[in-house]
Structure formats: structure tokens, C-alpha cells
Amino acid sequence: MNQESKIHLHLERVMRPIESASGLPNECYTDASTFKLDRDRVIAQGWACVGFGTDVPNNWAVPITFMGYPILLTRNSAGVLKVFHNVCSHRGMQLVLEAGKLGTGLIRCKYHSWTYDFDGNLKGTPMIGGTDSNKHNDFDPTVNGLRPIANTVWMDNIFINLSGDAEPFEKFIAPLMHRWSKWVSPESLKELTPGIDAKMELVVKSNWKLAVENFLESYHLPWVHPNLNSYSPLEKHYDIDRGENFAGQGSSSYTAPAGANGNISSWPGKELNFAEYPVLYPNTLLGLQSDHFFTMCIIPIDETTSLERVQLMFLGEVATDDKYAEHRKSLIKTWNEVFSEDIFAVEGMQAGRQSPAYRGGVFSPVMDQHTLHFHQWVAKRLAKE
């Protein structure tokens, strides 16, 4: 019996009611072939975050690797962002190796010097017809451009759909926006902009799913985050209503730090102490507070390694003005401490997945509802042929 067949036999137990369910088997966290199934069945079919709009200035091309695929993020002089497979249509050479500004407006393959514009159009094919001709009657450049990847930008997060057949992003994000409509509108969210020097990165020796599972629940607060629990205690946290593609927790004891300089204009004054932390499946972890917003994008590196990229957004001039530099620095430091405290836990769970004594574990019927929701969301997609 191959690895995939073994996993399928286990998935039935994942789909049981929480009192008798077990979690995803070890292979879903440790096996390289299952990592590819994650990419092709779990992640590729939907909208995955791969970075931030601030990563890609105008006239830049930025190469990234996402679950083994070479991908290219581009932005032209008009500020339009597009995403392509980072591979030349000629002989499959990776086009761009390092991020940088392309003053010519052209992406050039270093192998045979074929060139593409920022719309992916093939613009130059030197000597394709011989040493004296850059054209050939039997070759059509209009059908040999770069292969695009469906993409959009929301809250400065770059989302891609590798399969190209996901539901429109507006429909995908609508249930979460409906939930948040009591506090914010799409228009009021535009008051938030990325903060200068408001990014951080953490490399974690764990499968990407463990980082998601950890963020989904607040059960671990008293033991993993004792300082956070002192002012945002577990008993003040609650499970948010689950959607098809999101779940998570909220807090009713949020207090904006000194220097926050106001709140989102639409946020009701009597509910400033509320904040919510959903996961937008598969890999986008969000934090909505009245005075700022953050995204943690989980980039799966391989089956046992993940990159956590975080960006904070602030209100108006708080995002960019030097007089708020210390406020931004302080808030980034606070979140960095919180997220860093989680590393030992997710890495410890990853190490535990090597034990044959563990076969998915069990769930607290009260505290692990969202964790099982995510396991079942993954299991349904892994089971699809």
C-alpha cells in the first residue's frame, strides 16, 4: 500500500465528530510526497498568500519559490502587479534569479536573450530565424509569452490561485468581510497602509499546517504566552463563527497601545476592546484591531520547514511619519515576541510527528473545534482525486 492510500484510509477518522475524531496522520506533516499533495490539492485550488505588495516596487521583478514552483512577481511603471511562472517559454530557463529594478521594462532570459514585457508578452527572439533574423514564419511570439498565474491584492497581501479555477477572490473574501462588517467596511479598511519597516520574518522547523493550527486556538495562551495572557486572558477569548474557508479566535480585552493615534473611523466606540484573529485558509493569518492590522503569510518551504512573513498596517500617518517610528517599532517588537514564543510549540509538534506512537491525536470537544475544522478542510481536499 502506497503512502497516499494509507493517508486515505486515515482520513475517514478525521471526518468524525470531534468526540471521536483523530487528526491528520503523521505523513501529512513529514512526507515529501504528501507535501506535493498539499500543493496540488489543498493550496493550488484556492487563494494562497505569497507575499506583500510592498515587496514589489514599480518596475521591479521579484522571484520567489512557492512549494517548489519558481514564480515571478512583477509591477510595471503604472503600478500594475502581475504574477507569472518564472520560466522562459523557450528552453525552460529560470528567468529572474534576484529581485531588482528592470529599467528597460523587459525581462530578459540570460540563456538565449529572449525578452518579455511586464505583461508577459514575448517581445524579443534574437536570431530565432538564423544569425541574420530575429523572426521566423513558423514561430508565433503571441502564443509563447510567459504563463500567467491568477492573482489579486487585498490589504497589500498578494494572493495567487495556481490552478486558475478558484472562485473569484471577491466571493472568497466576502464571508469574512461580512463577519467584520459590524466594525469595518471595505472603504474604512483603506485607511490602513503598510508601515515603514513594519515587517518581520521567522523561519520555523515545522510543517506549514502546524503554524496554522497553533494560530487557530487560544487554548495554549496561559502556558505559551503568560505575558499576553496577563492582559488578554484565555477567558476573554472566544471562537469566531466558522466559515467555509476561515476560522479562528477573538479577544474582548484588547487595548490599543499608547501612541496608536486613533481608530478605524467606522469602528464603534463601545467595541474598541474587541479584536479578531482568523486564518483565511490555507495560509493567511490575520489580526484585526481597531488601530492596526497584521498579516502573517505562511510560506511552506518543504514538508518540515516554513517561513512566517509578517507585515503590519497602520492608520494614516502612523504608518509612515517619523514621529510614530517608536510606536511602530514597539508594536512590531510586541508581536515578534508573541510569534516567537510559538516556535518551540510548533517545532515540538513537528518532532513528535516522527513517533509511531502518535497517529493524529485527539481533540478537546470545547477548545479544539477550530483545529478540527482545519483538519477536516484539509482532509476533504486531500481525498479528492
N, C-alpha and C positions, 0 to 999 in steps of 0.2 A: 504494500500500500504506500503510495507516494505521500509527500508532505501535505499537499493540497487536500487529498482525500481524508487524511487524519483530521485536518482542521474542520472540514465539512461535517465530520461525524460529531465534533465537539460543539459546533455552532448551535445545534438544537438545544443544548443545555443553557446557552447564553440567552435564548429567546423565552425562557420560562419566566413565570412571575418571580419577583425579587426574593421571596422567601425560599425558593428552591433553585434559583439561578446560580450559575457559576460564570466567572468572567472569561474573557478571551484566553485561549491556551498560550503556553509559553512561546510556541513557534511564531505567534503573531508579533512578538517583541524581539526575537533572537535570530530568526531565519532570513537569509538574504533573498530567497525566492518569494517569501511572503511579503517582504518589503516591496518587491516589484508588483505584487498583487495589490498592496496598499496604493501604490502609484496609479495603476491602471484601472482598478475597480472602485477604490474608495475616494481618491483625491482627483483623478483626472476627469471624472464625470461631473464635478461641481465647480464651485468658485473657491480657489485657494489663493491666499495672500502670499506674495513672493517678495515684497519689499515696499518701499515708500516713494512717493512722488519726489520727495526731496533728494532721493538718491540720483536722480536723473535731471541735471540742468539742461537748458536749451542747447541744442547742437551736440549733445553727448550720446555716446553709445556705451552701455554698461552690460558686460557679460555676467551671467550668473549660472550656477549649476543647480538645478532643482530635481532632486530624486534621480540623478544620473543623466538628465537631459541638459545639453548646453542651450541656454536661452539668452536672447539679446533684448534688453530694454533700450528703447531709443526715444529721443524727443527732438523734434525739428525746431527751426528758428521761430516758428509761430507758437511753440509751446505744446504741440500735439504729441502725446505719448502713444507709442505703439510697441508691440511685443512680437518678436519673431523667433523661430528656431535659429540658433546661431550656427548655421551651417551653409556653406556655399552650394548652390544648386549644380555646380559643375562636377567636382570630384569629392564633395563631402568634407572639405576642409573647414575646421572651425574658423570663423571669420575674425572675431574680435577676442583678444586674449586679456586685455586690460581696459579698464574704464578710462574714458578720456573724451576730450572735445574733438570733434571732427570738423575743422574749419572749412573743409571743402564741401561739406554736406553730403559726402559719399562714403560708403562703407566698402573698403577695398580688401579683397582676398589676397593674401601675401603669396599664394601659390602661383596663380596664373594671372593675377591682377584684374580679375573680373570685379566690377563695381556695381553697387546698388545704392539707391537713394533712400531717404528716411521713410518712404512709403513702401519700401521693399521692391521697387521696380528695378529690373536689371538694366543698367544704363551703359555699361561698357564691357565689351568682349574682345579685347585686343588679340589680333592675329587669329581669330577663330576660323577665318577663311584662308589662312596662309599668312606668310610674313608680310604680305602687302595688302591685307584686307581684314578689317575688323567686323565684317558681316559675312553671312553665308545664306544662300537662298533656302537651304533646307533647315535652318535653325530660326525659331521664333522666340525672340527675347521676352515677348509679352507674357508668355506662359511659363517662364523659367525664373521668375523672381523669387524672393525669399518667402518661405512658408510662414504665414501669419498665425498668431495664437490669439484667440478671442480674449479681450481684456477690457477692464474698466478701472476707474479710480474713484474710490469713495473714502472720504475722510483722510485723504492723502495716502490711502492704502492701495497698492497695485494688486488687483485680483486678476487671475488668469483662469481660463477654462480650457484645459488641454484637449479634451475630446471635441470641443466645438459645438456640442449639442445640449449644453445645460440650459435650464430655464433662464429667461432674461434676468440680469442682475437686479433690476428694479423689483421684480417679483420675488426674488430670493431674499432680499433685504427687507421687504415690506412687513413681514410679521414682527420682526424686531423693532422696526420703526413704529409700528402700531402700539407695541408694548410701551415704548418710550414716549409716546405722544402726550402722555399726561405731564411730561416735563419739558420735552423739546420737540421742535418741528424741524424738518429738513432745512428750512431757512435759518432758524436760530443756530443750528449746528455750524453754519457758515461763519459764525462769529469766532469760531476756534480755528487757529492756524498753527502749523508746526513751530515749536520753539527752537530758537537758535541753540545749537549744542545740546539738544534735548533727546539724544539717542543713547542707547546702551546695547551691548551685546554680551550674551553669556553662552558659552559652549557647555553642553550638558551631555554626559556619557549615559544617555538613555534613549530609548525609542521615543519617537515624537508623541505617540499616544499617551505615554505616561505623563508627559508635561501637560497635556490636555486634561487628563483625568484629575490630576492634582489641582488644577485651577478650578475645576467644576464644583468642588466641595469645600466647605468651611470646617468640616469635622476635625481637621488637623490643627486648627488655629491655636488652641491652648498649649500644645506641645511643640509645634514647629515655629510659631510666631508669638512667643509670650509677650513681647513688647506691643505688637499690633493688637493682640487680644486684650491688653490692658485698657485701651481706649476704644477698640471696636470689638467687643467681646462676642464670643460664639453665640450667646443667647440673643444678641441683637442682629444676627444674620438670618436670612431666610432664603428658601429656594424660590427662584422665579418660575413662572409658568413656562413649561417646556414647549418649544415649537418643533416643527419637523426637523429643522436644521440648526437649532440652538438650544442651549440650556445653561444654567449657571446659578449664581447666588447674588444676593444683595445684602446691603447693610442699612440699618436705620439709625446708625450712630456716627455718620460721617461728619467731620468738622473741617471746614476749609482752613488750611494753614494761614498764618499771618502773612500778609503781603499778597494775598490772592487777588485783591483789587476787583471785587465784584463777582457776579454770577451770570450765567447764561440768561438773557433777557426774558425768555419765556418760562423759566423755572419758577414754580410757585414758591413764594417766600416761606410758607408753612411747611414745605417739604425739603428744605435745603440740607437736612441731615440724612437724606436718602442717597444711596449710590448703588450702582449695579455692575456686576462683573460676569457677563455671559461669554460663552465660547460660541463663535459662529463657525459651525463645522465646515471643513475639517480642522483648520489650523490657525484660526484667528481669535485671539483672546483680547477682550475689550474691557475697558474700565471707564464708565461714565459717571462723573461727578459734576456738581453744579458749577465748579470753577475751572475744571480741566478734564481732559480726555486722554486715554492712552490706548495704544495697540501693542500687543506682543504677537509678533508673527513667528510661528514655529516652522523653521526650515529643516525638514528631515535630511540629514547628511547621509546616513546609512542606517541599517537596522538597529544600531546601538548608539548612535550619536545624533544630536540635534543642536541647531543653532537657534537661540532665542534672541530675536531682534525687537527692540522696544523703541517706540517714539511717543513723546508727549506733545499734546497740543494745548494751547493756552488761549485766553481771551484777548483779542486785540493787541494792544501794545505790550502786554505782559509777555507775549511770545518773542518779541524782538528788541524791545527797548533795553538799553544797558542798565537803566535804573532798577530793572527787575531781574538782573542777572543772578543775584544771590538767591532770590526766591526760586528761580528755575533750578539752580544748582542744588538747593536744599531739597526740593521736591524730587528731583531725579535721584539724589542720594537716598532718600527715604524709600523709594520704590526699588532701587537697586538692592538695598538691604533686605527688603521683603522677598524679592525674587531670588536672591542669592541663598536665603535661608531654606528655600525649597529644594536646592540642588541635592543635598545629601539624601533627601527622601526619594526623589525620582531615581537617583543613581542607585540607591539601596534596593528599590523595587526592581530595577533592571538586573542587578546582581542576583536577586532572588529568583528571577525567571530562569536561571541556569539550573535550578534544583528540580529533580524529578518528583520531589515531594509536593511541589506546588503545581496545580493544574487549573488555574483560573480563580481560585479563591472563592469567597462568599461575600455577601453584601449585607450591610446594616439595612433592615427594612425601612428605617426612618432617615438615616443620614446619607445613604448612598444611592438615592433614587436617580440623581443626575448621572452618576458614574455608570450605572447600568444602562441608562438611556443612551449614552455614548457607545457603550459596548454593543448594544443591540443595533444602533445606527451603523456601526462598522460591520457587524456580522451580516446584516441584510445585504450589504454591498459586496462583501467577500463571497457570499453564497451565489451571487449572480454569475452566470457563465458568459 
